[in-house]
Structures are given as structure tokens and as C-alpha cells.
Amino acid sequence: MKTKSIGIIDSGLGGYTIFKALRDEYPEVSFTLLADQKNNPFGSKSVEQLELIGSRMVDQLLERNINEVIVACNTLNANVMDYLETKYPQVSFYGVIDKTVESLPKKCKTVLILATEATAKSHAYQSAITKVNSKAWVDELAAPQLVDLIEGLADDVDLDAMLEDLLASRNKVDAIVMGCTHFPIIAGNIRKFSKAALVTSIEPMIQLIAEMKELPQGKSYVFTTYDPVRMANQIETLFSEKIFVDYLEGEAV
């Protein structure tokens, strides 16, 4: 059965960075973002909790006849991708990690992975990078409070203070991989403290869609499990666009 839309799952605004980029590039294609903001952030959750969260979101998409799913959340991608692929053989899953690593500039010798706690602990990026470049030096840095600051619409003063502290001793790397889809939102802040190339999952996901043969046409949708008015306000503040956000019932884990 052909999918009615291409699903995108994430904990919140990070998924919107992917959703917006894909919708802007492919306006005729139907995308459905499911943001489980009720359980945001995912980075501090256990693997068992992430399995439950991921399963619930996939179930919600399957109820809408969506069987092609972009796992935009790096934390889910790093920790439960194999679990989801095994549990849902009828679903085609597309992760961000391998595609993002493929987009790293070839000349990079030193790479900093800025990620959530769960993604950093999984060493998923380090493993993926060393498979293609065994000589690369990879540093994985957990930034557990950054997602909360972004979702809370923190001002530049608070963001800059945290980033300055995080990046103070890591300002000589060739590239910083944003190992969380929330982090491109604060790329401007990161550039204040590093001259490294910033690598995101956005362009790799645009290329992924370009490589797909059949794309579902139609309207795109945004759902949140928490407060749709709040998410709509977050999107307007951060992305300068008004969009309707619908509510989808979810449970906290």
C-alpha cells in the first residue's frame, strides 16, 4: 500500500526544521510531522522509554496510512532504530545519522558531535564516522539543557552563556555535527563561538527525498502531543511563519 504522506517523528521543534526544509523544497509533497512534546526532551530517557515513545508515534502514523517514516530525532535514531525496524517490518524507516555523516566535508580531521545525552552515550555518530574515515578524531559532547532552552524560547543571553561554556575548549575542530535536529535553530549562536563548519541533517534529508521514486502528493500536517497553540507560537517566533498545529493525544512516559 502506498503511503498517504511521509511521516516525520521527533520530540518537538527539531522535527520542524526538517519538516519546513522538506515542505519548502517539495511543496506538492505531503509531509506529516508528529512532535511528541509531551515527552520532550528525549535525550534523558532510557532505551526502554524511547522504545515506547517511538512505538506510539509509529502506531499513530500507521493509523493514518503512513508507512514511510523519517526518524528526525537523533536520539531515537541512535538508540532504537533497529528495534523499530524489527517491530514494524511494514514501515520504511529513514534515519538522519548515516546521511548526515555522508555529508561531512572529506577534509575534516577533527569532528565535534554536539548532541543530547542519549545520543552521545550511544556513540552512534562516532561509529558511523570512523567507518568512513578511520583516521578522524571524534569528540562527542552532550548538551542536555540545550533542547529545553530552545523549546522554552530562551533568549540569546542564556543560549550564549551555555554555548560559550560548552565550546570554550573545543574551538579548533574542523566541523561541528549538530547531532540533534533542534540545534540548527541556534546555528547563529554557535557561530559566535566557533569557526568550524556546521553540519546539519537538513540538506541530507532534502537529498533523501530527491532520491525517492514515488512521493505522496497533497497537504502537509503538523501534530503535537502537548499544546498546539504553544507549538504554533514557538514556530511563529523561531521561523517567522504562521502554521496550524493539530493536537494528537499522547501519554507521558
SULFENVEN-V928556 format. One line per field, one symbol per residue. ss: DSSP state (h for helix, s for strand, l for the rest). burial: 1 if it has 9 or more other ideal C-beta (glycine too) atoms within 8 Angstrom, else 0. A space follows every 50 residues. Layout:
# SULFENVEN-V928556
ss=???
burial=???
This chain:
# SULFENVEN-V928556
ss=lllllsssssllhhhhhhhhhhhhhlllslssssslhhhlllllllhhhh hhhhhhhhhhhhlllllssssllhhhhhhhhhhhhhhllllsssslhhhh hhlllllllsssssslhhhhhhlhhhhhhhhhllllsssssslllhhhhh hllllhhhhhhhhhhhhlllllllssssslllhhhhhhhhhlllllsssl lhhhhhhhhhhlllllslllsssslllhhhhhhhhhhhhllllllsslll lll
burial=00111111111111111111111001001111111111111110100011 11111111011101011111111111111110111001001011111011 10010001011111111111000111011100000101111111011011 10000001110111011001101111111111111110111011010111 11011111100000010001111111010111011101000000111101 000
